[in-house]
Amino acid sequence: MKRSSLSHPVEEIKGSYFNIYEGKTIIFGLTSSAAIYKSIDVMRELIRRNARVIAVMSEEATKLISPLLIEWATGESVFTEFGGEVGHISLGRIASSMIICPATANTIAKIASGIGDTPVTLAALSILGFNKPLIIVPAMHYSLWSSPTFRDSLNKLMKYSNVVMVPPNIREGKAKIANVEDIVAATEAATLRGKDLDGFKILVTAGPSREYLDGVRFLSNPSTGKMGIAIAREAYFRGANVTLIHGPVTTSIPHYIRTISVMSAEDMLKAVLDEIKAHKYDAIIMAAAPTDFKFKDTIEGKLDSSRSINVTLMPNPKISLEVRKYFKGLIVGFSAEYVKGDKKLLKELALKKLYEREFDLVIANDISRRDIGFASDFNEVLIISEEEVVEIPKAPKSVIARVILDKVKVMLHN
């Protein structure tokens, strides 16, 4: 039986997470870094988002990982050489983008100098020639990463508007490959939008706050920070200058984004006010869920758990109301409401916040559902402005973040 008549195992996972890359083809370059083992995880995540992934490997990369394994992972034939044919040109034509993961110092320097002497560098030059997105995921020893000549090559490459880099984690004397979720997010943003937020400065808040009663007990909510972090990450890879102010989140914080960590709602308010007084921002996206109340009285140390106590709660300041006194730019607010599926009520409550808090945009969601919102990778929202109400059906928070930033971009340009 011919292989073409058989169903490849990759079909079992294609689009299983969400249909983000419908009709998109991503060329995946692999070079000879020890971090190459992570490439399969990235490929599979792209396929789960419905991408067609075609791998191109350098000769040295094939010594570290078998092309047969990569073919199994992608369901596509793997390019390990280009002969007299113009395969790299054909790939450039059909590609929506190309990612090089991992990208060695040697590969990056060659692309920056226009040297196409490996299948990966040749394909990358073709991608650049077609003016399509090229995502670079460096992994190398720190001595190479910090080398002045390498930095010159990297800076030269990053001047191209269609080149995006996923910064490595610097630790243990190495520039280690970025987390899979960051690589996937960068590829999404670059492939679907490019650097369309270049030149904008955006402040994002994320996560809960904690209001302590004693040294160990506190009042909070289930927010994990996933929505705010997704917005910050998407904005960063679309070219924006991003600052993220976050409470005690349980989601991984992007190491490449400027961050400010806070604990209480008052801490968050102070951090936001300090930022907008010290820097000029184009937009503030307030995705955090600061606690509405705090304890009137707090106790040093730890309360005796063997006795009952009475506590009094006081309202925390509304951060958005205070911020509007000092910031006249674009503010995006969030309205998390317990409405049990009543979209009419959800819209009414969100519109009330839009006007009372002088938001330019409100993102409303129903927190009574367990499959979306707090602690979930997914959400379902209404995006509300004075002009329109847009309903976004259940989707990953990365997709919700993209749609929010699309709207922010339009409003900033108007």
C-alpha positions as CSV (number, residue, x, y, z in Angstrom):
1,M,0.0,0.0,0.0
2,K,1.3,3.4,-0.9
3,R,2.1,5.7,2.0
4,S,-0.1,8.5,0.6
5,S,-3.2,6.3,1.2
6,L,-2.4,6.1,5.0
7,S,-3.4,8.6,7.6
8,H,-0.3,10.1,9.3
9,P,-0.5,10.2,13.1
10,V,0.0,14.0,13.0
11,E,-3.6,14.3,11.8
12,E,-4.7,13.2,15.2
13,I,-3.5,16.4,16.8
14,K,-3.9,18.9,13.9
15,G,-6.0,21.8,15.1
16,S,-6.8,20.0,18.4
17,Y,-6.0,23.0,20.5
18,F,-7.6,25.7,18.3
19,N,-7.8,26.6,14.6
20,I,-5.4,29.5,14.6
21,Y,-3.3,28.8,11.5
22,E,-6.0,27.8,9.0
23,G,-4.3,27.7,5.6
24,K,-0.9,28.7,7.0
25,T,2.4,27.0,6.3
26,I,5.4,27.5,8.7
27,I,8.9,26.6,7.6
28,F,10.8,25.3,10.6
29,G,14.6,25.6,10.5
30,L,16.7,23.4,12.8
31,T,20.4,24.0,13.5
32,S,23.1,22.3,15.6
33,S,22.4,23.4,19.2
34,A,21.9,21.1,22.1
35,A,18.5,22.8,22.6
36,I,17.3,21.1,19.4
37,Y,15.4,18.6,21.5
38,K,12.8,21.3,22.3
39,S,12.0,21.8,18.7
40,I,9.7,18.9,18.5
41,D,7.5,20.3,21.3
42,V,7.3,23.6,19.5
43,M,6.4,21.9,16.2
44,R,3.6,19.9,17.8
45,E,2.2,23.0,19.5
46,L,2.1,24.8,16.1
47,I,0.4,21.7,14.6
48,R,-2.2,21.7,17.4
49,R,-3.0,25.2,16.3
50,N,-3.6,23.9,12.7
51,A,-0.3,24.9,11.1
52,R,1.3,23.0,8.3
53,V,5.0,22.6,9.5
54,I,7.8,21.9,7.0
55,A,11.2,21.3,8.5
56,V,14.6,22.3,7.0
57,M,17.7,21.0,8.7
58,S,21.4,21.9,8.5
59,E,23.8,19.0,8.0
60,E,25.1,19.4,11.5
61,A,21.6,19.4,13.0
62,T,21.0,15.9,11.4
63,K,23.8,14.6,13.6
64,L,21.9,15.6,16.7
65,I,18.4,14.5,15.8
66,S,17.2,12.2,13.1
67,P,15.3,13.7,10.1
68,L,13.0,10.6,10.3
69,L,12.0,11.7,13.8
70,I,11.2,15.2,12.5
71,E,9.2,13.8,9.6
72,W,7.2,11.8,12.2
73,A,6.6,14.9,14.3
74,T,5.4,17.1,11.3
75,G,4.0,14.6,8.9
76,E,6.0,16.3,6.1
77,S,9.1,15.4,4.2
78,V,12.2,17.1,5.7
79,F,14.6,19.2,3.6
80,T,18.2,18.4,4.5
81,E,19.8,19.8,1.3
82,F,19.0,21.9,-1.7
83,G,20.7,20.8,-4.9
84,G,20.4,22.4,-8.3
85,E,16.6,22.7,-7.8
86,V,15.0,25.9,-6.4
87,G,13.4,24.2,-3.4
88,H,14.2,27.1,-1.1
89,I,12.4,29.5,-3.5
90,S,9.4,27.2,-3.6
91,L,9.4,27.1,0.2
92,G,9.6,30.9,0.3
93,R,6.6,31.2,-1.9
94,I,4.3,28.8,0.1
95,A,5.5,29.9,3.5
96,S,3.5,32.2,5.8
97,S,6.6,32.6,8.0
98,M,9.8,30.8,9.0
99,I,11.1,30.0,12.5
100,I,14.6,28.9,13.2
101,C,14.6,27.0,16.5
102,P,17.2,26.7,17.8
103,A,19.3,29.3,16.0
104,T,23.0,29.1,16.6
105,A,25.4,32.1,16.6
106,N,26.9,30.8,13.4
107,T,23.5,30.7,11.6
108,I,22.4,34.1,12.8
109,A,25.7,35.7,11.7
110,K,25.5,34.0,8.3
111,I,21.9,35.2,7.6
112,A,22.9,38.7,8.7
113,S,25.8,38.6,6.2
114,G,23.7,37.1,3.4
115,I,25.5,33.8,3.4
116,G,23.2,30.9,2.3
117,D,25.6,27.9,2.5
118,T,23.2,25.7,4.5
119,P,19.6,24.7,3.8
120,V,18.5,26.7,6.8
121,T,20.3,29.9,5.9
122,L,19.3,29.6,2.3
123,A,15.7,29.2,3.2
124,A,15.9,32.1,5.6
125,L,17.3,34.4,2.9
126,S,14.5,33.4,0.6
127,I,12.0,34.2,3.3
128,L,13.5,37.6,3.8
129,G,13.5,38.1,0.0
130,F,9.8,37.4,0.0
131,N,9.4,39.9,2.9
132,K,7.8,37.3,5.1
133,P,8.2,37.0,8.9
134,L,11.4,35.3,10.2
135,I,11.4,34.2,13.9
136,I,14.8,33.7,15.4
137,V,15.1,31.6,18.6
138,P,18.7,31.8,19.8
139,A,20.4,29.2,22.0
140,M,24.2,29.3,22.7
141,H,26.9,29.7,25.3
142,Y,26.8,33.1,27.0
143,S,30.3,33.9,25.7
144,L,29.0,33.7,22.2
145,W,25.8,35.6,23.0
146,S,27.8,38.5,24.5
147,S,30.5,38.5,21.8
148,P,30.7,42.0,20.2
149,T,30.9,40.6,16.7
150,F,27.8,38.4,17.2
151,R,25.9,41.3,18.7
152,D,26.7,43.3,15.6
153,S,25.3,40.5,13.5
154,L,22.2,40.2,15.6
155,N,21.5,43.9,15.7
156,K,21.9,44.1,11.9
157,L,19.4,41.3,11.5
158,M,16.9,42.8,13.9
159,K,16.8,46.1,11.9
160,Y,14.6,44.3,9.4
161,S,10.9,44.9,10.1
162,N,10.0,41.3,9.4
163,V,12.5,39.7,11.8
164,V,11.4,38.8,15.4
165,M,13.6,37.4,18.1
166,V,12.5,35.3,21.1
167,P,15.1,36.4,23.7
168,P,16.9,33.5,25.4
169,N,17.0,32.9,29.2
170,I,20.4,33.9,30.5
171,R,21.4,31.6,33.3
172,E,24.1,29.0,34.2
173,G,26.5,30.6,31.9
174,K,24.3,30.0,28.8
175,A,21.8,31.8,26.7
176,K,19.2,29.1,27.0
177,I,16.4,28.6,24.5
178,A,13.2,30.4,25.5
179,N,10.2,28.6,26.9
180,V,7.9,26.8,24.5
181,E,5.0,29.0,25.3
182,D,7.0,32.1,24.5
183,I,8.2,30.7,21.2
184,V,4.7,29.7,20.2
185,A,3.4,33.1,21.1
186,A,6.1,34.9,19.1
187,T,5.4,32.8,16.1
188,E,1.7,33.5,16.3
189,A,2.1,37.2,16.7
190,A,4.8,37.5,13.9
191,T,2.9,35.2,11.4
192,L,-0.5,36.7,11.9
193,R,0.2,40.4,12.6
194,G,3.9,41.3,12.3
195,K,5.3,44.4,14.1
196,D,2.2,46.5,13.7
197,L,2.5,48.0,17.2
198,D,6.0,49.3,16.6
199,G,6.5,52.7,18.2
200,F,3.7,52.3,20.8
201,K,4.3,52.2,24.6
202,I,1.8,50.1,26.5
203,L,1.3,49.5,30.2
204,V,-0.4,46.2,31.2
205,T,-1.6,45.1,34.6
206,A,-2.1,41.4,35.4
207,G,-3.1,39.0,38.1
208,P,-4.7,39.3,41.6
209,S,-3.7,41.2,44.6
210,R,-3.4,39.9,48.2
211,E,-4.7,41.7,51.3
212,Y,-3.1,40.2,54.4
213,L,-5.0,39.7,57.7
214,D,-1.9,38.4,59.5
215,G,1.5,37.1,58.4
216,V,0.2,34.1,56.5
217,R,-3.6,34.6,55.8
218,F,-4.9,36.8,53.0
219,L,-7.9,37.8,51.0
220,S,-7.6,37.3,47.2
221,N,-9.3,35.8,44.1
222,P,-8.6,33.0,41.6
223,S,-6.9,35.2,39.0
224,T,-3.7,33.7,37.6
225,G,-2.6,36.6,35.4
226,K,-2.9,34.6,32.2
227,M,-5.0,37.2,30.4
228,G,-2.8,40.1,31.2
229,I,0.4,38.2,30.5
230,A,-1.0,37.0,27.1
231,I,-1.7,40.7,26.2
232,A,1.8,41.8,27.3
233,R,3.5,39.0,25.4
234,E,1.4,39.6,22.2
235,A,2.1,43.4,22.4
236,Y,5.8,42.8,22.8
237,F,6.2,40.5,19.9
238,R,4.1,42.9,17.7
239,G,6.8,45.5,18.4
240,A,5.4,47.5,21.3
241,N,7.4,48.8,24.2
242,V,5.7,47.0,27.1
243,T,5.7,47.3,30.9
244,L,3.9,44.7,32.9
245,I,2.7,45.4,36.5
246,H,1.6,42.1,38.1
247,G,0.4,40.8,41.4
248,P,1.3,37.3,42.8
249,V,0.6,35.4,39.6
250,T,0.8,31.6,39.1
251,T,1.6,32.0,35.4
252,S,5.2,32.2,34.0
253,I,6.3,35.8,33.6
254,P,8.0,36.6,30.3
255,H,11.6,37.2,31.2
256,Y,12.2,39.6,28.3
257,I,9.4,42.1,29.3
258,R,10.0,44.9,31.8
259,T,8.0,43.9,34.9
260,I,7.1,45.4,38.3
261,S,5.9,43.0,41.0
262,V,3.3,44.1,43.6
263,M,1.3,42.5,46.3
264,S,-1.7,44.6,47.5
265,A,-4.2,46.7,45.5
266,E,-2.7,49.8,47.0
267,D,0.7,48.6,45.8
268,M,-0.6,48.2,42.3
269,L,-2.2,51.6,42.3
270,K,1.0,53.2,43.4
271,A,3.0,51.3,40.8
272,V,0.7,52.4,38.0
273,L,0.6,56.0,39.1
274,D,4.4,56.1,39.4
275,E,4.8,54.7,35.9
276,I,2.4,57.1,34.2
277,K,4.0,60.0,36.0
278,A,7.5,58.9,35.0
279,H,6.9,57.7,31.4
280,K,4.7,58.6,28.5
281,Y,2.4,55.7,27.6
282,D,0.0,55.5,24.7
283,A,-2.3,53.0,26.3
284,I,-3.0,51.2,29.7
285,I,-4.6,47.8,29.6
286,M,-5.9,47.0,33.0
287,A,-6.3,43.2,32.9
288,A,-5.5,42.7,36.6
289,A,-8.1,41.6,39.1
290,P,-7.1,43.5,42.3
291,T,-9.0,42.5,45.4
292,D,-12.0,44.8,46.0
293,F,-11.7,44.7,49.8
294,K,-9.0,44.8,52.5
295,F,-9.0,44.2,56.2
296,K,-9.6,47.2,58.4
297,D,-7.2,45.8,61.0
298,T,-4.2,43.6,60.4
299,I,-2.2,41.6,62.9
300,E,1.6,41.1,63.0
301,G,2.6,37.5,63.2
302,K,0.1,34.6,63.0
303,L,-3.4,34.5,64.5
304,D,-4.2,31.8,67.0
305,S,-6.4,29.4,65.0
306,S,-8.1,28.0,68.1
307,R,-10.3,31.0,68.7
308,S,-12.9,32.7,66.5
309,I,-12.4,36.3,65.4
310,N,-14.5,39.0,63.8
311,V,-13.1,41.0,60.9
312,T,-14.2,44.2,59.2
313,L,-13.6,44.7,55.5
314,M,-13.0,48.0,53.8
315,P,-13.2,48.8,50.1
316,N,-9.9,49.2,48.2
317,P,-9.5,52.2,46.0
318,K,-10.6,51.7,42.4
319,I,-7.4,51.8,40.5
320,S,-9.0,52.9,37.2
321,L,-10.7,55.9,38.7
322,E,-7.5,57.1,40.3
323,V,-5.5,56.5,37.1
324,R,-7.9,58.5,34.9
325,K,-7.2,61.6,37.0
326,Y,-3.6,61.6,35.7
327,F,-3.8,59.7,32.4
328,K,-5.6,61.1,29.4
329,G,-4.6,58.4,26.9
330,L,-6.4,55.1,26.0
331,I,-7.5,53.0,28.9
332,V,-8.8,49.4,28.4
333,G,-10.8,48.1,31.4
334,F,-12.0,44.6,32.3
335,S,-15.4,43.7,33.7
336,A,-15.5,40.2,35.3
337,E,-19.2,39.6,36.2
338,Y,-21.1,36.7,37.7
339,V,-24.1,36.6,35.4
340,K,-24.8,32.9,34.8
341,G,-25.0,33.2,31.0
342,D,-27.1,36.4,30.8
343,K,-25.3,38.3,28.1
344,K,-27.7,41.2,28.2
345,L,-26.9,41.7,31.9
346,L,-23.2,41.3,31.1
347,K,-23.4,44.0,28.5
348,E,-25.3,46.4,30.8
349,L,-22.8,46.0,33.6
350,A,-19.9,46.5,31.3
351,L,-21.4,49.6,29.7
352,K,-21.9,51.0,33.2
353,K,-18.2,50.6,33.9
354,L,-17.3,52.1,30.5
355,Y,-19.0,55.3,31.4
356,E,-18.5,55.5,35.2
357,R,-14.8,54.8,35.0
358,E,-14.2,56.6,31.7
359,F,-12.8,53.6,29.9
360,D,-12.3,53.7,26.1
361,L,-12.8,50.0,25.9
362,V,-14.2,47.4,28.2
363,I,-13.6,43.6,28.0
364,A,-16.4,41.8,29.7
365,N,-16.6,38.1,30.6
366,D,-18.9,35.8,32.7
367,I,-16.9,34.4,35.7
368,S,-19.7,32.1,36.7
369,R,-18.5,29.6,34.0
370,R,-15.7,27.2,35.0
371,D,-14.5,26.6,31.4
372,I,-13.4,30.2,30.8
373,G,-12.0,33.2,32.7
374,F,-10.1,32.7,35.9
375,A,-7.3,30.0,35.8
376,S,-8.4,28.9,32.3
377,D,-6.4,29.1,29.1
378,F,-9.6,30.1,27.3
379,N,-12.1,33.0,27.6
380,E,-15.3,34.2,25.9
381,V,-15.7,38.0,26.0
382,L,-17.6,41.0,24.8
383,I,-15.4,43.9,23.6
384,I,-17.3,47.0,24.2
385,S,-16.7,50.6,23.1
386,E,-19.1,53.6,22.7
387,E,-19.4,52.7,19.0
388,E,-19.9,48.9,19.1
389,V,-20.1,45.6,20.9
390,V,-18.1,42.7,19.5
391,E,-18.7,39.2,20.8
392,I,-15.7,36.9,20.8
393,P,-16.7,33.2,21.1
394,K,-14.7,30.9,23.3
395,A,-11.1,31.1,22.3
396,P,-7.5,30.8,23.8
397,K,-6.5,33.9,25.7
398,S,-3.7,34.5,23.1
399,V,-6.4,34.9,20.5
400,I,-8.5,37.2,22.8
401,A,-5.3,39.2,23.4
402,R,-4.7,39.6,19.7
403,V,-8.3,40.9,19.1
404,I,-8.0,43.3,21.9
405,L,-4.8,44.7,20.6
406,D,-6.2,44.9,17.1
407,K,-8.9,47.2,18.5
408,V,-6.3,49.2,20.5
409,K,-4.2,49.7,17.4
410,V,-7.1,51.1,15.5
411,M,-8.1,53.4,18.3
412,L,-4.5,54.7,18.8
413,H,-4.3,55.5,15.1
414,N,-7.6,57.4,15.1
